[in-house]
Amino acid sequence: MRRLDGRVALVTGASRGIGAAIARSLAGQGVRLGLASRSGSDLGFAGVVAQPCDVRDPRALEAIAAETVRRFGGLDILVVNAGVGAYGPFLELPAEDLEAMIDINVKGALYAVRAALPHLLKSDAPEIVTIASEAGRRGLPFEAAYCASKFAPVGMTRALDHELRPHGVRCTNVCPGGVATDFAMGHGRTPDMPALQGMMAPDDVAEVVLFVLTRPRNQRILEVAFRPVTEASWG
């Protein structure tokens, strides 16, 4: 395993759920953190860069990337995590949910990479990890718009692997199945759903991200797909 202490990471959607778990995991490895979230939470860590950041705003992402670099002297890791979801019959999906998924899951991912990449290219070991979804790998019923919004960042990261590998940037899609968070609560998911009981925890995803980041630099992991045992298989 590569050691990560002293490295600098920017995590989007860092205030809760998977993003917060990833931030805790990286902090435990001695990584210096920029935490981008709409709440601006520092998760109780001392010495981090944390400020309100809506990934729909490119300037906000550029600002936190620049401040993270100013504070810590560079940027080595970008974790593209911010996302929203909504589930249900396609024709019943509220227009505002569709717009939010495209703006946050698609545009937000593009904007995050554009904000971070100029800094990453100066690192001696740059990483882009995109927290995508099993819904970014295959079509699922009652998730058409969500799948569309997750296929896009998966494709983006695959394309960036081709473009950025010659520059030493490792690009990885992390595609979990169901994770029990408040993600999509009130948008087709409710706390009493039996399916939530068998889902994975945010720390399970953070563990996979840590595995990806600690591989020797002569390796790159293009995609990690994993699901809870209770989740049905497709294809």
C-alpha positions in Angstrom: 0.0 0.0 0.0 1.1 3.5 -0.8 1.1 5.9 2.1 -1.1 8.9 1.8 0.0 11.1 4.7 0.9 14.6 3.6 -1.2 14.3 0.4 -3.9 16.9 -0.3 -7.4 16.0 -1.4 -10.5 17.9 -2.4 -13.8 16.1 -1.7 -17.1 17.4 -3.1 -20.4 16.6 -1.2 -18.3 16.2 1.9 -20.7 17.1 4.7 -22.6 13.8 5.0 -23.1 10.3 3.8 -20.5 8.8 1.5 -18.6 12.1 1.2 -18.2 12.5 5.0 -17.1 8.8 5.3 -14.4 9.4 2.6 -13.2 12.5 4.4 -12.9 10.7 7.7 -11.0 7.9 6.0 -8.6 10.2 4.3 -8.1 12.3 7.5 -7.2 9.0 9.3 -4.4 8.5 6.7 -2.9 11.9 7.3 -4.4 13.5 4.2 -4.9 17.3 4.2 -8.4 18.1 3.2 -10.5 20.6 1.2 -14.1 19.9 2.0 -16.7 21.2 -0.5 -20.3 21.1 0.5 -23.4 23.3 0.4 -23.3 23.6 4.2 -19.5 24.3 4.4 -19.1 21.8 7.3 -15.6 21.0 8.5 -16.9 17.7 10.0 -15.1 18.7 13.3 -11.6 18.4 11.8 -9.0 21.0 12.7 -6.9 22.5 9.9 -9.1 21.7 6.9 -10.3 24.0 4.2 -14.1 24.0 4.4 -16.4 26.5 2.8 -19.9 26.5 1.3 -19.7 25.2 -2.3 -22.6 24.4 -4.6 -21.1 22.2 -7.4 -23.6 23.8 -9.9 -21.4 27.0 -9.6 -18.0 26.6 -11.3 -16.7 29.7 -9.6 -17.4 28.2 -6.1 -15.5 25.1 -7.1 -12.6 27.1 -8.5 -12.5 29.1 -5.3 -12.3 26.1 -2.9 -9.7 24.4 -5.2 -7.6 27.5 -5.2 -7.9 28.0 -1.4 -7.0 24.3 -0.8 -3.9 24.8 -2.9 -3.0 28.1 -1.2 -3.3 26.5 2.2 -1.5 23.3 1.6 0.8 24.0 -1.4 -0.8 21.8 -4.0 -3.6 19.3 -4.8 -3.1 15.5 -5.3 -6.5 13.9 -5.1 -10.0 14.9 -6.3 -13.0 12.9 -5.1 -16.0 13.8 -7.2 -18.8 12.7 -4.8 -21.6 15.4 -4.7 -24.8 13.9 -6.1 -28.6 13.7 -5.8 -31.1 11.0 -6.7 -34.8 10.6 -7.4 -36.7 7.4 -8.2 -40.1 6.5 -9.6 -41.9 6.1 -12.9 -40.3 8.3 -15.6 -43.4 10.3 -16.5 -44.1 11.0 -12.8 -40.6 12.4 -12.1 -40.9 16.0 -11.0 -39.2 18.4 -13.4 -37.2 19.9 -10.5 -35.7 16.5 -9.6 -34.7 15.9 -13.2 -33.0 19.3 -13.4 -31.2 18.8 -10.1 -29.8 15.4 -11.1 -28.4 16.8 -14.4 -27.1 20.0 -12.9 -25.4 18.3 -9.8 -24.5 14.8 -11.0 -23.4 15.7 -14.6 -22.5 19.4 -14.7 -21.2 19.3 -11.1 -18.8 16.5 -12.0 -17.6 18.3 -15.1 -17.1 21.5 -13.2 -15.3 19.8 -10.3 -12.7 18.3 -12.7 -12.2 21.5 -14.6 -11.6 23.4 -11.3 -9.2 20.8 -9.9 -7.3 19.6 -13.0 -4.9 22.5 -13.5 -3.7 21.9 -9.9 -3.7 18.1 -10.2 -1.4 18.3 -13.2 1.3 19.8 -11.0 1.2 16.8 -8.6 3.7 14.0 -8.8 0.9 11.5 -8.1 -2.5 12.9 -9.2 -5.8 11.0 -8.7 -9.4 11.6 -9.8 -11.9 9.3 -8.2 -15.5 9.6 -9.3 -18.2 8.2 -6.9 -20.6 7.0 -9.5 -23.1 4.2 -9.1 -24.2 0.8 -10.3 -26.9 3.0 -12.0 -24.0 4.4 -14.1 -23.2 1.0 -15.5 -26.6 -0.4 -16.5 -30.2 0.7 -16.9 -32.5 0.2 -14.0 -36.3 0.4 -13.9 -37.7 3.6 -12.3 -34.3 5.2 -12.5 -34.1 6.4 -16.1 -33.2 10.0 -15.3 -30.9 9.0 -12.5 -29.1 6.4 -14.7 -28.7 9.1 -17.4 -27.1 11.4 -14.8 -24.7 8.6 -13.6 -23.8 7.2 -17.0 -22.4 10.7 -17.8 -19.8 10.9 -15.1 -18.8 7.3 -15.7 -18.2 8.1 -19.3 -16.4 11.3 -18.4 -14.0 9.4 -16.1 -13.4 6.7 -18.7 -12.6 9.3 -21.3 -10.3 11.2 -18.9 -8.3 8.0 -18.3 -7.4 7.9 -21.9 -6.6 11.6 -22.1 -4.8 12.0 -18.8 -2.9 8.8 -18.3 0.1 10.2 -20.3 0.2 13.0 -17.7 0.3 10.6 -14.8 -3.3 11.2 -13.7 -5.1 8.0 -12.5 -8.9 8.1 -13.1 -11.2 5.7 -11.4 -14.9 5.1 -11.3 -16.2 3.7 -8.0 -19.7 2.3 -8.6 -21.5 1.0 -5.5 -24.9 -0.5 -5.4 -27.3 0.4 -2.6 -25.9 2.5 0.2 -28.0 3.3 3.3 -27.8 7.1 3.6 -30.4 9.8 3.5 -29.7 10.1 -0.2 -33.0 10.4 -2.1 -35.1 10.4 1.0 -38.4 12.0 0.0 -37.5 11.5 -3.7 -38.7 7.9 -4.1 -37.0 6.5 -1.0 -38.4 6.4 2.6 -36.7 5.5 5.9 -39.0 2.5 6.4 -38.2 0.8 3.1 -37.1 -2.9 3.8 -34.5 -2.7 1.1 -32.5 -0.2 3.2 -31.8 -2.9 5.8 -29.6 -4.9 3.5 -27.7 -2.0 1.9 -24.1 -1.1 2.5 -22.8 1.6 4.7 -20.9 4.8 3.6 -17.8 3.5 5.3 -17.9 0.5 2.9 -17.5 2.9 0.0 -14.8 4.9 1.8 -12.8 1.7 2.3 -12.9 1.0 -1.4 -11.8 4.6 -2.2 -8.9 4.1 0.2 -7.9 0.9 -1.6 -7.9 2.6 -4.9 -5.8 5.5 -3.8 -3.2 3.3 -2.0 -2.3 1.1 -5.0 1.3 1.3 -6.2 1.7 4.0 -8.9 2.6 1.4 -11.5 -1.1 0.3 -11.3 -4.4 2.0 -12.0 -7.9 0.8 -11.3 -10.3 1.9 -13.9 -13.6 0.8 -12.2 -14.7 -0.8 -9.0 -18.3 -2.2 -9.0 -19.7 -3.7 -5.9 -23.1 -4.4 -4.4 -24.6 -5.7 -1.2 -25.3 -9.4 -1.2 -29.1 -8.7 -0.8 -29.2 -6.7 -4.0 -30.5 -8.5 -7.1 -28.2 -9.2 -10.0 -28.8 -7.8 -13.5 -27.3 -9.2 -16.7 
